[in-house]
C-alpha cells in the first residue's frame, strides 16, 4: 500500500512539474542566450514593415495606418507596380513593387492572409511538400512564389538593369506573404540567370511573423539572405501544424495551440531534427522581446538575433498575446521602438569605426558555424560549409557561372539547383499565348 502511494505521489509530482513548466513558458525563453542585434542590421525592418503595410492600403496618400508624426511615410510616386486581388486571382495575395531610392532598394512586398478571401485559403490548402534545392517547402506557397516571379521577372530585370549594381532586390511579406517572400528569395538566388544574373549579395528577404515554410537545411543554408522577425509570443513561427489547420480553426485557435503544445512535448528534439520534411521558420531570426515572466505590462523592447539550429522556436507559448503579437501594425510599432532604443544606446557607447566591419565578419562566421552545427547534427541534405561558400562565390561571379549552376540535377540532395523552366513546367501549364500560367490541378509532387 505504501509503495503504491509513493508511486502515485511521484507521478503526480512529475505531472505537476511538467504542467508548470509548460504553462509558465514565455516567448522570451526562446532567445535568452542569443546576442543583441545592432542598430545597423535591424534598421531596415521597421521601414520594410511600413512598405508591407502599404499593400493593405487603398490610397497611400490617405493611409489607414499612418506612421506616427508622418515618420517613414511612403512616397506614392515611387510605387512601380501594384497588384490587387483582381490581378492575382486565386494565385496569390496582393503585392506591391516599390522603389526605395534613399536606401537603394527595390522592394517587392506581399500582404498576409485575408480571412475573407477564399483564394488565400486555396494557397494554404495545398500543403503537400515540394522538393526544392535539396530540401522541402510548402507547395502552395511555392506555387504563389513562382507565379509572382514569372509574372514580374521582366519588370524586375528591367528595373535592376536601370538602377545599376548598387541597388538591392528585397522581398518582404507578413504571415502568409512571408512564406511566399522567403521562397521567392530562394528561387532568385538559385536561378540568378533568370533575373539578369543578380548575385546572392544583392538579394535580401524580410519575413515578418513568418510561416514555417521550409525544411531545416534550407532555413540554415539561406540564413545570409532571409531574415525572420518574430514578436514575443507569436504563434505562427512556433506551430508545426499544417497552415490550413491553423487558419481553419482560427475561431478555436487557443484549443489547437494547447493541443499542439501538449503533443510536441513528447517528441524528442533528435527526432524533430532528423525529420527532413518538418518545416521551420526561415533564415536568421530576430526576436523582439518586451515581456518577462511574472511581470505585468510591456517593457522597453529589446532585439536578439541568431541563426538557431536546435530549438528554432519549437515551443508553443500558451499566452493571451500569442495571436495579438502576430499583427503587422503592432510589430511595426514595437520594431520602431526597439530601433530607437538601440540607437540611443549606440550613441551613448560611441563604438569605434571599425566595429561595423567586425560585425559583418561575425555575421558571416555565425552563418558558417550554423552550417557546421547542422552538419554535425546529421540534418538530412544539409549543405556542407565548403560547398555553401563555393555556391556563394559562384553566384556572385556573374551570369555565366549562374547559368552553369542552373543546369545541375533538379533533384540533388545536397547542392543541386532546380532549373527554373522545369519547376514552372511541374507546377503550371502555360496558356496558349505563353504569357500567363495556369495552375495544374490534382497533381501530387512530393
N, C-alpha and C positions, 0 to 999 in steps of 0.2 A: 504493500500500500504506500509506504513512504517513498519507494523507488518511483512508482508511477506519478506520485505528486511532484517529486523532484523533476521528472522529465517534463511534466506539464508546465512547471514553472520556467524551465529552461526554454521550452518552445514559446511560451507566452512572452518571455523576456526578449527572445530573438525577434519575434514578430513585431513587438512594440518598438524595438530599436530600429528595425528595418523601416517600419511605417514612419517613425520620427525623422529618419534621415531623408526619406523621400518627400515628406510633406514640408520639411524645413529647407529643402534645397532651393537656392535662389540663383538667378542668372549670373550674378557676379562671380560665383564659384567657377564657371566655365573658363574664365580668363584670368584668374587670380595670380597665376605665375607668369603671365605674359608681360613683356616690357611695354612702357608707354609709347604711344605714337608721337611723332614730331609734327609741328605745325606745317612744315613744308610738304610732307607726304599726305597729310589729312586735308590740306587746303582745298583741293578740287571737290570734295564730297558735298559740302553744303551747296556749292554752285551747281553741281550735277543734279542734286535733288530739286533745285529750282527749275532746271530745264525739264526734268521729268514731270513736275507739277504743271508745266506749261501744256503738256499733252492733254491734261484734264480740262484745260480752259477752253471756252468757246471763243473768247475775244481777249487777246493778250493786252490790248490797250485798257481793258477794264477787267482785270483778273478777279476771280472769286477768292483766291488765296494770295492776296498781295503780301510781299515781304515787308517786315516792319520798317517804317520810315522810308520805304522805297528802295532800300538797300538790296542789291542783286536783282533789281528789276530788269527783265529781259527786253531786248530791242526787237520789236515785231518785224523790222526791216531785215533782220539777219536770219529770219526763217527761210531756209532754202526750199523746203517742201513739207507739206502737212498731209497725212493720210488719215481719213476718218473711217468709221465703220462702213460707210457707203463704198469706200475704195478698197478696204481689206476684205470685206465679205466674211465668209466663215474661216478664213485662213489664219488670221492673227489679230491681236488688239491694235488699236490706232497707234501711230507713231509720228515722230517729228524729226526732221533733219535741220539742225541749227548750226550756224557758223559763229563760233565764239572768237571774234577777231582779237580782242585783248590777250587772250590766253592761247591763241593759235591752235584751236581745236575745232574739228568738225565732229559734231555730236549727233548720233542717232539714238533718240530716247523713245522708250516704249512704255506705255501705261500698264497698270496692273489689271487684275481681274475685275470685270464689271458684272456684278451679281445679277443684273437684269438682262444680260445678253447671252442667248443660247450659244452663239458662235464661240464665246470664250470657253464655255464648258466643253465644247467639242474638242478644243485643243487639249484640255485636261483629261478627257475620257480616253484619249489614245495613249494609254500608259504602258504600252509594250516597250521593250528595251531595244535600242538600235546600237549595233556595234560601230563605233567611230574612233579612228585613230588609236586602236588597241584598247579601248575602254567602252563602257556602256553609257548611254544617255537616254533621256526620256524622249520617246519617239514623237509625241505630239509637239513638244517644244522644238525638237529638231526640224520638223516639217515647217513650223512657223518661221524659224530662223532661215531655212533655205529659201522659203517663199519670198521673204523680205529682201534677202541678199540678191536673189535672181532678179527681182523687180527693180532694185536700186543699184545694181552693180555698175551700170553705165554712168549714173549720176555720181556715184562715189568715185569712180575712176576719173571722171572729168573734173570734179571739184578738187581732188587731191593733186591732179596734174597742174591745175591752175594755181593752187595755193602754194605749191612748192614743197621741198623736203623738210621744212622747219615746222610743218603742221602735223598734229597727231589725230588719228582716227579713233574716236571714243564711242563705245557702245554703252548704253545705260538703260536700266529698267528697274521697275519696282514690282515685287511679288511675282505674279505670272510673267510679267515683262522682264524680270531679272534673269529668269532661266533662259528666255529667248535671247537676251543680250549676251549672256555668257557663252552660249553655243554659237552665236554669230561671231564672237571674237575668236573662238577655237577654229571655226571654218575659215576665217580670213587668214589666220596665222598658218593653218595647214595647207591653204591653197592661195598663196600670195600672187601667183601668176594671174589668177582670175581677177585680181583687183590692182592691176598695174605694177605688180612686183613690190608691194609695200612691205618693208622689213618688220620683223617682230617688234623691234624697239619703238615703232611708231603706232602700235595698236594697244589700246587700253580698254578695259571694261570695268564698270562700277555697277555691281549688283546690290540694290538696296532691298533689305528684307528678303534675302534670296530664297528661292525654292531649291530643294535638293534635286539636282538635275543631272549629275554626272557621277561616275564611279570615282573611287578614291585616287586611283592612279592618275586620272585626268585632272582632278582637283589640285593635286600637288604639282603635276607637271606644268600646268599653266598658271601657277601662282605668281609668276612675274608679270603676267598680263591681266589677270582677272582679280578684282578686289571686291570682297563682300563686306557689307556694312550691316551689323545687327544691333538693334537697340534692346538692351537689358534682357527681358524675358520673352522676346518674340517667339511665337510657337512654330512658325513655318520652317526656319532653318534647322529646327530640332526634331522634326517629325518625319520619320522614315516611311510613314504610311503613304500609300499612293495618293497623289494630289486630288484625284476626283473624290476619294473618300473623305478627305479633309473638308473640301468645299461643299460636298454633297450633304455633309452633316453640320453645316455651319450654324444651324439653329440649336444644335445639341453638341457644340464643339467641346465644352468642358467635360462631358461624359466621354467623348472619344479620346481627349488628351489624357484623362485619368486612366482609361483602359490601356492606352499605348504606354503610358508611364509604368504601370504595373507589369505589363508584358515584357518590356525591354529590360527590366531589372534582372530577369532571369536569363538573358542572353549574354554569354561571356564575351569580353572585349576581343579575344582572339578569334572567335567565330565571326564577329562582325567584320574584322579587318580582312579575314580570309575569303569573304564573300565578294566575288568580283562584280556581282550585279546589284550590290547595295549602293544606293545613290547618296550623295553628300552635297552640302553647300559648296560652291566652287571657290577656288583660289585662296589668296591671302585674306585673312579675317580681320576686320576692325570692329571691336566690341565697345559700344558706348555704355558705360556703367554709371548709373545715377541713383540706385537704391541699395541699401545694405540690410543685413539681417537684423531683425528686431529694432529697426529704426523707422519712424513714421516720416512720410513725405519724401520728396526728391531732393537729392544733394547735388552740388555742382558736378556736372558730368565730367568724367574722365574717359579717355580712349586708350584701349590696349590693343596691341596688334601682334600677330604671329602667323606662321604657316603650320597649323597643327596637323599632325598625322593621326595620333591617337586622341580620343576624346574630342573629336571635331563636332561640338555641340550635339552630343549624343543623348543628353538628359533632358527630358521634358520637365518644364518648370510649372508646377501647379500654382499659378498666380492669377489674381484677378486682372493683372496687366498683360497677360500673355497675348491677348488679342489687340488691346489698345496700342501696345508697343509696335504693332505691325503697320500702323498708319504712316503714310509718307509725309503728311503735314507735320506730325509730331517728330518724326525722325529728322526732318529738315531743321526744325527749331532747335532740337537738342544738339544736333551736329554743329549748328552755328554757335551755340553757347560754348560747347566744348572747344571749338576752334579759337574763340576769343580768349578763353582761359589759358589755352596753350600759348597763344601769342603773348599774353601778359607775363606768363612765367618765363618765356624765352627772352623777353626784354629785360626782365629782372636779372637773369643769369648772364646775359651777354656772351653767348658761345663764340668760340674762335672761328675765323673764316673757313678754315679747312674742315670744320665739322660736317658740312654738307657732303663733301666728298667721302668722308669716312662713313657717313650714314648710308650713302649709295652703295659703297662696297660691302657694308654689313648686311644690307638687304639682299645683295647677290649671294653672299656667303650663306645667309639664312635659307635661301632657296636651295642651294646645293646641299646644305645639311638636311633639309626636309626630304630631298630626293634620296639621300643616303640612308636616312632613317626608314623611309618607305621600303627601300631595297632590303635593308636589314630585317624588317618585319615580314619579308616574303609576301608582300602585297602583289596579287596577280597582275601580270603585264605591266608592272611599273617600269619606267624608262630609267636605265642607269644614268648616273650623273655625267659620265663621259659622253654618252650618246646625246643627252639633253644639250650639252654645250656644243656638240657638233651640229645639232639641228638648229640652234640659235644662230651660230656662225654662218651656216649655210643659208638660212633665211635672209639674213641681213646682207649677204654678198651680192644680191641683185636678182634680176629676172631670170637669168639663165640657170642659176642654181635652184631657184624656186621651181622652175619647170621640171627640172630633174627630180626634185623631191616629190612632186605630184604624180610622177609616173610609177611610184612604188606600189607594191601589192596592197589592195584596199583592205584586206582582212588581216594584216600583220598584227601579231600580238605584242609587239614591242614598240617600234617607232614608225611603222608603215602608215602613210597618209592615205585617206580616202580621196580618190580622184573626184573632182567637182562634178564632171559630167556624169560619171557613174552614180554618184549619190543622187543627183536630180532624177536620173532615169529610174532609180529604185523607188523613190518616194512619189514621183509625179508623172503625169502624162502631158506632153507638150500639146498645146492647142493646134488647130490646123494652120493658123498663121505663124506659129512658132514663137509668138511674143508673150504668151502667158502660160502659166502652169495650172493643171487641173489635178486635184488630189486623186490618188488611187484609192479605191475602196476595197475593204475586206481582204487586205493583204497582210500577212504576218511575216515580218522581217525581224528575226531575233538572233 
